[in-house]
């Protein structure tokens, strides 16, 4: 069954690449760092548009987090029967919105501190930019752990669909 369309998968892995380049390897404030940052910002803006116009599993209204949705997801996990047809679960949806907001914050603070002469090198913007990058890194770690735990406990393929777009369905009864 198709879970993630080509755009979502490409967006995901390009954003991973942009983050890794800027967080681990490129010189902060350098021209390559800025170009990668603007690329990430462009990807996020396109993703936001896709969240309203793309296929069903890519649309934001299909994974808006709610207390009831989180409770239902936790119950599915506790019974080791996560809905195999879903894209993002409610906690995954919360992660998506957090990443999008934080990457936009990165783009805005990076732009303001590098491109607006009156704010060039502003220490507050620099701090916000740095702290939000560290928050993204922490969320990446949480995201990776959540994917592994949800895949194991919920008996659901999460990694393969982010590569191929397709999830092989499993019968929960066979895994017992």
Short mmCIF file of the C-alpha atoms (twelve columns), coordinates in Angstrom:
data_MODEL
# 
_entry.id   MODEL 
# 
loop_
_atom_site.group_PDB 
_atom_site.id 
_atom_site.type_symbol 
_atom_site.label_atom_id 
_atom_site.label_alt_id 
_atom_site.label_comp_id 
_atom_site.label_asym_id 
_atom_site.label_seq_id 
_atom_site.Cartn_x 
_atom_site.Cartn_y 
_atom_site.Cartn_z 
_atom_site.pdbx_PDB_model_num 
ATOM 1   C CA . UNK A 1   0.000  0.000   0.000  1 
ATOM 2   C CA . UNK A 2   1.249  3.499   -0.833 1 
ATOM 3   C CA . UNK A 3   1.980  5.565   2.288  1 
ATOM 4   C CA . UNK A 4   4.233  8.426   1.181  1 
ATOM 5   C CA . UNK A 5   4.169  10.075  -2.228 1 
ATOM 6   C CA . UNK A 6   7.383  10.905  -4.060 1 
ATOM 7   C CA . UNK A 7   7.345  14.553  -2.979 1 
ATOM 8   C CA . UNK A 8   7.057  13.712  0.745  1 
ATOM 9   C CA . UNK A 9   9.918  11.234  0.539  1 
ATOM 10  C CA . UNK A 10  12.120 13.596  -1.460 1 
ATOM 11  C CA . UNK A 11  11.288 16.480  0.878  1 
ATOM 12  C CA . UNK A 12  12.088 14.384  3.952  1 
ATOM 13  C CA . UNK A 13  15.505 13.236  2.755  1 
ATOM 14  C CA . UNK A 14  16.502 16.611  1.287  1 
ATOM 15  C CA . UNK A 15  15.586 18.307  4.569  1 
ATOM 16  C CA . UNK A 16  17.651 15.692  6.429  1 
ATOM 17  C CA . UNK A 17  20.569 16.470  4.116  1 
ATOM 18  C CA . UNK A 18  20.167 20.246  4.543  1 
ATOM 19  C CA . UNK A 19  20.044 19.925  8.315  1 
ATOM 20  C CA . UNK A 20  23.076 17.638  8.497  1 
ATOM 21  C CA . UNK A 21  25.126 19.863  6.194  1 
ATOM 22  C CA . UNK A 22  24.355 23.026  8.141  1 
ATOM 23  C CA . UNK A 23  24.432 21.557  11.639 1 
ATOM 24  C CA . UNK A 24  27.495 19.347  11.353 1 
ATOM 25  C CA . UNK A 25  29.681 20.388  8.437  1 
ATOM 26  C CA . UNK A 26  29.232 23.873  6.961  1 
ATOM 27  C CA . UNK A 27  30.597 27.027  8.519  1 
ATOM 28  C CA . UNK A 28  27.784 29.013  10.199 1 
ATOM 29  C CA . UNK A 29  27.080 32.188  8.252  1 
ATOM 30  C CA . UNK A 30  29.166 31.093  5.280  1 
ATOM 31  C CA . UNK A 31  27.789 31.309  1.762  1 
ATOM 32  C CA . UNK A 32  27.237 27.531  1.478  1 
ATOM 33  C CA . UNK A 33  25.514 27.506  4.879  1 
ATOM 34  C CA . UNK A 34  23.207 30.281  3.693  1 
ATOM 35  C CA . UNK A 35  22.470 28.557  0.369  1 
ATOM 36  C CA . UNK A 36  21.614 25.308  2.149  1 
ATOM 37  C CA . UNK A 37  19.483 27.251  4.640  1 
ATOM 38  C CA . UNK A 38  17.546 28.937  1.841  1 
ATOM 39  C CA . UNK A 39  17.115 25.544  0.187  1 
ATOM 40  C CA . UNK A 40  15.669 24.143  3.430  1 
ATOM 41  C CA . UNK A 41  13.360 27.167  3.731  1 
ATOM 42  C CA . UNK A 42  12.151 26.672  0.159  1 
ATOM 43  C CA . UNK A 43  11.524 22.989  0.844  1 
ATOM 44  C CA . UNK A 44  9.487  23.850  3.955  1 
ATOM 45  C CA . UNK A 45  7.391  26.436  2.107  1 
ATOM 46  C CA . UNK A 46  6.673  23.933  -0.675 1 
ATOM 47  C CA . UNK A 47  5.824  21.304  1.968  1 
ATOM 48  C CA . UNK A 48  3.368  23.681  3.597  1 
ATOM 49  C CA . UNK A 49  1.671  24.215  0.243  1 
ATOM 50  C CA . UNK A 50  1.695  20.443  -0.315 1 
ATOM 51  C CA . UNK A 51  0.071  20.044  3.103  1 
ATOM 52  C CA . UNK A 52  -3.030 21.704  1.679  1 
ATOM 53  C CA . UNK A 53  -2.915 20.491  -1.933 1 
ATOM 54  C CA . UNK A 54  -1.120 17.124  -1.956 1 
ATOM 55  C CA . UNK A 55  -2.511 13.612  -1.641 1 
ATOM 56  C CA . UNK A 56  -4.550 12.621  1.410  1 
ATOM 57  C CA . UNK A 57  -1.717 11.284  3.596  1 
ATOM 58  C CA . UNK A 58  0.315  14.462  2.952  1 
ATOM 59  C CA . UNK A 59  -2.489 16.832  3.951  1 
ATOM 60  C CA . UNK A 60  -2.220 18.444  7.351  1 
ATOM 61  C CA . UNK A 61  -5.881 17.949  8.268  1 
ATOM 62  C CA . UNK A 62  -5.319 14.174  8.166  1 
ATOM 63  C CA . UNK A 63  -2.779 14.222  10.988 1 
ATOM 64  C CA . UNK A 64  -3.627 17.195  13.149 1 
ATOM 65  C CA . UNK A 65  -2.592 16.222  16.669 1 
ATOM 66  C CA . UNK A 66  -5.301 16.031  19.321 1 
ATOM 67  C CA . UNK A 67  -5.544 14.681  22.839 1 
ATOM 68  C CA . UNK A 68  -8.058 12.061  21.692 1 
ATOM 69  C CA . UNK A 69  -5.816 11.062  18.787 1 
ATOM 70  C CA . UNK A 70  -2.784 10.721  21.051 1 
ATOM 71  C CA . UNK A 71  -4.779 8.572   23.501 1 
ATOM 72  C CA . UNK A 72  -5.976 6.362   20.635 1 
ATOM 73  C CA . UNK A 73  -2.425 6.002   19.325 1 
ATOM 74  C CA . UNK A 74  -1.079 5.084   22.773 1 
ATOM 75  C CA . UNK A 75  -3.855 2.493   23.083 1 
ATOM 76  C CA . UNK A 76  -2.900 1.055   19.668 1 
ATOM 77  C CA . UNK A 77  0.725  0.848   20.783 1 
ATOM 78  C CA . UNK A 78  -0.216 -0.807  24.069 1 
ATOM 79  C CA . UNK A 79  -2.135 -3.447  22.103 1 
ATOM 80  C CA . UNK A 80  0.688  -3.637  19.553 1 
ATOM 81  C CA . UNK A 81  -1.746 -2.948  16.729 1 
ATOM 82  C CA . UNK A 82  -0.998 0.367   15.033 1 
ATOM 83  C CA . UNK A 83  -3.181 1.200   12.040 1 
ATOM 84  C CA . UNK A 84  -1.078 0.122   9.060  1 
ATOM 85  C CA . UNK A 85  -2.950 2.338   6.618  1 
ATOM 86  C CA . UNK A 86  -2.119 5.588   8.398  1 
ATOM 87  C CA . UNK A 87  0.628  7.955   7.424  1 
ATOM 88  C CA . UNK A 88  1.614  10.082  10.408 1 
ATOM 89  C CA . UNK A 89  0.159  9.148   13.768 1 
ATOM 90  C CA . UNK A 90  -0.892 12.033  16.065 1 
ATOM 91  C CA . UNK A 91  2.521  12.209  17.752 1 
ATOM 92  C CA . UNK A 92  4.210  12.064  14.362 1 
ATOM 93  C CA . UNK A 93  1.944  14.897  13.248 1 
ATOM 94  C CA . UNK A 94  3.049  16.946  16.231 1 
ATOM 95  C CA . UNK A 95  6.650  16.274  15.212 1 
ATOM 96  C CA . UNK A 96  5.963  17.367  11.618 1 
ATOM 97  C CA . UNK A 97  4.447  20.668  12.749 1 
ATOM 98  C CA . UNK A 98  7.303  21.225  15.205 1 
ATOM 99  C CA . UNK A 99  9.923  20.627  12.515 1 
ATOM 100 C CA . UNK A 100 8.178  22.909  10.031 1 
ATOM 101 C CA . UNK A 101 7.876  25.715  12.592 1 
ATOM 102 C CA . UNK A 102 11.470 25.361  13.766 1 
ATOM 103 C CA . UNK A 103 12.883 25.291  10.232 1 
ATOM 104 C CA . UNK A 104 10.894 28.426  9.427  1 
ATOM 105 C CA . UNK A 105 12.298 30.030  12.584 1 
ATOM 106 C CA . UNK A 106 15.780 29.015  11.410 1 
ATOM 107 C CA . UNK A 107 15.172 30.603  8.014  1 
ATOM 108 C CA . UNK A 108 13.792 33.830  9.454  1 
ATOM 109 C CA . UNK A 109 16.489 34.293  12.094 1 
ATOM 110 C CA . UNK A 110 19.237 33.312  9.654  1 
ATOM 111 C CA . UNK A 111 17.937 35.758  7.065  1 
ATOM 112 C CA . UNK A 112 17.536 38.597  9.563  1 
ATOM 113 C CA . UNK A 113 20.971 38.188  11.108 1 
ATOM 114 C CA . UNK A 114 22.806 37.880  7.784  1 
ATOM 115 C CA . UNK A 115 20.827 39.985  5.304  1 
ATOM 116 C CA . UNK A 116 19.377 42.910  7.233  1 
ATOM 117 C CA . UNK A 117 22.173 45.411  7.812  1 
ATOM 118 C CA . UNK A 118 20.618 46.817  10.992 1 
ATOM 119 C CA . UNK A 119 20.507 43.305  12.486 1 
ATOM 120 C CA . UNK A 120 23.737 41.873  11.055 1 
ATOM 121 C CA . UNK A 121 25.293 39.626  13.674 1 
ATOM 122 C CA . UNK A 122 22.652 40.527  16.289 1 
ATOM 123 C CA . UNK A 123 23.418 38.429  19.381 1 
ATOM 124 C CA . UNK A 124 19.756 37.755  20.227 1 
ATOM 125 C CA . UNK A 125 19.023 36.468  16.715 1 
ATOM 126 C CA . UNK A 126 22.234 34.453  16.817 1 
ATOM 127 C CA . UNK A 127 21.134 32.874  20.105 1 
ATOM 128 C CA . UNK A 128 17.645 32.079  18.817 1 
ATOM 129 C CA . UNK A 129 19.132 30.605  15.641 1 
ATOM 130 C CA . UNK A 130 21.562 28.476  17.629 1 
ATOM 131 C CA . UNK A 131 19.053 27.318  20.248 1 
ATOM 132 C CA . UNK A 132 16.423 26.421  17.645 1 
ATOM 133 C CA . UNK A 133 19.044 24.410  15.697 1 
ATOM 134 C CA . UNK A 134 19.836 22.500  18.892 1 
ATOM 135 C CA . UNK A 135 16.126 21.906  19.488 1 
ATOM 136 C CA . UNK A 136 15.812 20.523  15.947 1 
ATOM 137 C CA . UNK A 137 18.742 18.200  16.666 1 
ATOM 138 C CA . UNK A 138 17.081 16.992  19.892 1 
ATOM 139 C CA . UNK A 139 13.817 16.414  18.016 1 
ATOM 140 C CA . UNK A 140 15.696 14.478  15.326 1 
ATOM 141 C CA . UNK A 141 17.029 12.126  18.017 1 
ATOM 142 C CA . UNK A 142 13.526 11.764  19.504 1 
ATOM 143 C CA . UNK A 143 12.118 11.203  16.003 1 
ATOM 144 C CA . UNK A 144 14.588 8.410   15.237 1 
ATOM 145 C CA . UNK A 145 13.910 6.719   18.582 1 
ATOM 146 C CA . UNK A 146 10.139 7.070   18.076 1 
ATOM 147 C CA . UNK A 147 10.344 5.519   14.605 1 
ATOM 148 C CA . UNK A 148 12.276 2.519   15.913 1 
ATOM 149 C CA . UNK A 149 10.075 2.062   18.997 1 
ATOM 150 C CA . UNK A 150 6.821  2.507   17.077 1 
ATOM 151 C CA . UNK A 151 7.968  0.093   14.386 1 
ATOM 152 C CA . UNK A 152 8.918  -2.507  16.989 1 
ATOM 153 C CA . UNK A 153 6.062  -2.107  19.455 1 
ATOM 154 C CA . UNK A 154 3.391  -1.189  16.914 1 
ATOM 155 C CA . UNK A 155 4.529  -3.823  14.436 1 
ATOM 156 C CA . UNK A 156 4.382  -1.358  11.568 1 
ATOM 157 C CA . UNK A 157 6.825  -0.556  8.773  1 
ATOM 158 C CA . UNK A 158 7.943  3.054   9.034  1 
ATOM 159 C CA . UNK A 159 11.379 3.202   7.431  1 
ATOM 160 C CA . UNK A 160 10.705 1.320   4.196  1 
ATOM 161 C CA . UNK A 161 7.762  3.582   3.232  1 
ATOM 162 C CA . UNK A 162 9.963  6.673   3.654  1 
ATOM 163 C CA . UNK A 163 12.316 5.160   1.080  1 
ATOM 164 C CA . UNK A 164 10.007 3.378   -1.368 1 
ATOM 165 C CA . UNK A 165 6.667  4.970   -0.524 1 
ATOM 166 C CA . UNK A 166 5.106  1.556   0.032  1 
ATOM 167 C CA . UNK A 167 4.284  -0.369  3.188  1 
ATOM 168 C CA . UNK A 168 3.878  -4.102  3.227  1 
ATOM 169 C CA . UNK A 169 0.908  -4.862  5.412  1 
ATOM 170 C CA . UNK A 170 1.321  -7.374  8.182  1 
ATOM 171 C CA . UNK A 171 -1.267 -9.365  10.011 1 
ATOM 172 C CA . UNK A 172 -0.806 -8.643  13.706 1 
ATOM 173 C CA . UNK A 173 -1.915 -12.165 14.589 1 
ATOM 174 C CA . UNK A 174 1.061  -13.760 12.815 1 
ATOM 175 C CA . UNK A 175 3.559  -11.750 14.855 1 
ATOM 176 C CA . UNK A 176 2.412  -13.215 18.204 1 
# 
